[in-house]
């Protein structure tokens, strides 16, 4: 049996040499400050920055702090906006309350006006319109009577009836009769029937 020695294959320097030279050129370019500045700011910057920024710890810290500052600013703006919205909501609720109060006051005023009109004493013209022929005859009789005699009759009759009759008479005749009644009666009659104050 014949045994042959195998030769060792030589190391493939040619294969290793090319990548080694390329790596040494890149390392030298990155180590030399002018070339490093040219790579980072020159025409290769769009390609180079995305690769170098994640690897650069200081750049990463700057980027994180800038993002944190932006987030803090946005949070402050959001808080301010929420406060403004809260203030506007308060103003709206106050205005709504004021509007409701004004509407209630207007409704009360509308309700009070007809009641006031109904409660207001009817003017003399209304009393004379509603007068019956009997009342007109009585007014004519009182006007022709002596004021003292008419005053005695007036004091014995209901004040509403007297006011209706007085509304049909002339102011001079009514004044003459009222001069002959007691002052308290005349005051009460004119207070309850203001249309007699002519």
Residue, then its C-alpha position, 0 to 999 in steps of 0.5 A: x500500500x502506497x501512502x501519499x502525502x497531501x500538500x497543505x493548501x496555501x492561505x487564500x490571501x487574495x480573498x482576504x486582502x480585498x475586504x481588509x483593504x476596503x475596511x482599512x480605507x473606511x476606518x481611515x476615512x472615519x478616523x480622519x476628522x476632515x473626511x469624517x466631516x465630509x462624509x457626515x455633511x457632504x453628498x453622502x450624508x443622506x446615506x450615511x446619517x441613517x447608518x451613523x445616527x443609531x450607532x452614535x450614542x451622543x446623537x441618540x441621546x440628543x435625539x431622545x432629549x429633543x423628542x422628550x422636549x417636543x412631547x413635553x411641549x405638546x403635553x403643555x399645549x394639550x393641558x392649556x387647550x383643556x383648561x381653555x375648553x373648561x373655562x369656555x364650558x363654565x362661561x357657556x353654563x353661566x350664560x345659559x343660566x343667565x339666559x334661563x333667568x331672563x326667559x323666566x323673568x320675561x315670562x313672569x312679566x308677560x304673566x303679570x301684565x294681563x293680571x295687572x290689567x285685569x286688576x286695574x280699575x276700569x276707567x270712567x268711560x267703561x263704567x259709563x258704557x256699562x251703565x243701565x238706563x236706571x243708573x243714568x236716571x239716578x245720575x241725573x237725579x243726583x246732579x239735580x239734588x242739593x249736594x248735602x241731600x245727595x251726600x246723605x244718600x250716597x253714604x248709604x249705598x255700596x261704593x261700587x254703585x256710587x262710583x258707577x253713578x259718579x262716572x255718569x255725572x259731571x265732575x262739578x256735581x261729583x265734587x260738590x257731593x264729595x265735599x259734603x261726605x265725611x273726609x274718611x268716606x271720600x278718601x276711601x271712595x277715591x282710593x278704591x276708584x281712582x277714576x273719580x280723581x278728575 
